Amino acid sequence: MSFRRAALAATLTLVALLATHPTTARAQGFGGKNKVQYDALDWQVLETPHVRLHFYAEEESLARREAAFAESVCVEYDQRFRLVRKHQVPILLYSAHYLFQQTNATPELLTEGTGGLTELIKGRVMIPHNGSWARLAWVTRHELTHWYMLEKITRVMHEHKRSQNYLGPLWFTEGIAEYCGTHWDADAEGLLRDAVLTGEARHLTRSDDITGTVLMYKEGQSFLLWLADTYGDRKIFDLLDQWYRAEDFETLFRLVVGVPLKKADDQWYESIRRRYYPTVATASSVTEAARRVTPKGRYNLGPRIVPGPGATDSTFQFCYFRATESGIDLVVNGPDGARARNRHEHRLLRGGLSPQFESFHLFQDRPDVSSTGKIALVSKRGGRDALYVVDARTGRIERRFEFPHVVAMTSPSFLPGDTAVVFSAQDYGGSADLYRASWSDGTVRLARLTHDDFDDVEPDVSPDGRWVAFASDRVERGGAYSLCRLSLADGHIETFSHPPKGDDRQPEYSPDGRWVAFRSTRGGTSDLWVRSAEPADSVRRVTRLLGPASDPGWLPSSKGLLFTGQNAIQFQTYRLAFDPDTLKAEAESTAAAPAPFVHVYDTGRPEPYERRLGLDLVQNAVAVNPALGGSGGGGQVAMSDVLGNEQYQFSLSSDSERLGSFWDSLEGSLLYINQSRRLNYGLGLFRLTEVYDADLNAIRLERRVGVTAIASYPFDKFNRLEGSLLVRHAQNHLLRDGGFADADLVSNFLSYVHDNTAWTLLGPSSGSRTLLSAGFTRDLTSTQGDYGSLIGEFRRYLMPIPQLVLASRVQGQASLGRDAQRFYMGGATSLRGWDPRTLAGLRTLLLQQEVRFPLLRGMTVALPNAWEFPPVSGVAFADGGWAWGGSTLTLDGIPAYYFDTSQTGPGIAGHVGSVGVGFFVGGGYYPMLRWNYSWTTSDFHHFAPRPRTTFAFGYNF
């Protein structure tokens, strides 16, 4: 029986394709962004009774504190989850999010929005640090909740001899992680209050359209808090204890809690409406209190005024970050014409499509603008952040700074003179401190202004250049943030904000230097406040809004603010005029001196990391793989170390029923892959007995024994170079002249791959993909089997207007040499409306153009339960294909295609095309199904009178 699947499929497919057509397979589907190992980390291990914590040398101080904290959480969770520990929890700690994004413990490309990850197969818990100990504690508790919940359910199902066939809805799994991981804070309060009062909140049993969002997490947490208040905390963990009793979560909930889930959901939803509706009488909608100045988009954040001559509070320019489905851009907004209310916008920089601006940090960062119109901003570039100074009018990069020992940077603020900035940054140890970069004489100098275990963030320099205001958790109150200021003359730090509860964040000096605006949750949710620029015992409240407010920035006159307001889960920029002198002063307690920050934990002596292999996959499989050949069943094993850096993949199978002798049909492979460094490589051995022959369109017998080496070198997230060397001995190797011969073949290929596409529900919607590939096979026995192949493909995606995508594809292929291979075209992906293998030749050209657009979004089917129907999109397309050169392979004088009874035609040189329309259902987390209606043409002048209907899975390209 023949076996191959899962973890082996990608690499072994490459091996088999190189044995036949070394480059043709890569034209059928290519691309994918890169996970790059920029940093070679020296891993070590700390052990406690419950935890095996993996860390690297630079973060040892943080790791010791984290190991002790994680141990205390596990002791608590043993009791809470009623679980007896059987093995240690493997935790991987990363001192900065960028290092977390490089992890191989998961194959996923992690985004900046991934705050942590608990992996299912090995139960590895991956935790990134962002400088805040309070946040690290929350993420640790959240991810350990996932680990304990999965372990608990697995144990319960095993003890009751039941198979585990469901995990419960995502709102429950994430809701319980938030319920155990953190308290209900002001940010959660502001988010849910805004959602309820604007109609964006959902019943949890009808929440498909918010699945995976922060709102879903917090609604799940709110529901479980209500459930605990109504029925007791034990009921939540009783659900886990009795998981075996039902085949679905709704039935389980009714059996354990005693009421239907829908009824409990309705009661909870009604409770939050009663809770928030009265606030309408005491707070204002942001649309009532201020004037919106951003015209479009859902996520517009971090506004900053662009100073200029003659700028007034109504004719100012400002820049901000705008997030769309295809990326995050830096946008400039300014007056358009004589009327102040008319405003014009243009994109200054585009993020997410180039190594230069790989990622702007939405929700975490904001730019700054100097008095001369220079913008300082931070963007991810490779393995760390880079600091840029760009011209606010043209977007031209004037300076770029990268600092070897600094990994992550945020919130740059110019000093007067435009030759220095202060910013917050993390080092490899995880500490978030303030730095100053200066370049007045052409030499770049970096000075560290704070150096401690506190989280010092969001700096802003006073107009006279004497002080830096910033937010910090150095006044120890359970991780809460207060405002501090640092003297640039002598480094002295003063605390001049001490909220009785909540956080004070994002300080901003007024242009006249008299005031500091900031956002604070001291009033219950995030609102805007001001205080004197000098330490004082009073503050003045600016807003009392229904939804959160953030990102305060002063208008040119110092008599108003530009800020980000949240309304209906949308973030827009608003302008609010007021006179700080007329606001009512509210008393505030005097700030206490910073508490000493002393944490002494005895976690033992760290050990060097030792590779411990664990099973990733052990399974039987049934497979039909035209590249590898064969069909049948078998088994496979995949193993890797805890870090995921080294992988071993093994397969073994035999198709003796079809091919006779067990030993003659035995197939197997062993592959080792190393991803611990930037250069990823693999070494493998294989014995294969079957091969897919493209000319015969059939699987035939051809035994091969050989070795392979593969390598990939990513230059950055978007570009890589990859190659392979394959050496094998082939028995009965079929040549293109129809002869059979034993041959010793060496194949190699080299490819350049580029992919910077951004995806929406319409598939790839912006950016491009490029493949340039060359391969050559050398017949060491007789040179009869020598041939080479060249492939080039380019795909381009544009969104000229929202929700309309133009997609283009150009592909060229050529095969050369004595044993040159024919390429075949036709079918659902290359020439829609034509049969597979309609065209064939040694050289081919394919042109395709599509226009994609939405047809149906957000339709809800009510029966039997409310369920959102997958999105439906439309497409109009045109295809053209050309093939030249080559003759039909013959066997004893008979054309080879006569041996293939399923083929409708021989595959001939020529040209054909088609035009058509279609629609596809799905996208996002739904599987994508597509129907095409194609009118074919063989001369590009006359088209078939009736369309041909074809069905396919996935996007065409």
Disulfide bonds with the S-S distance in Angstrom:
none
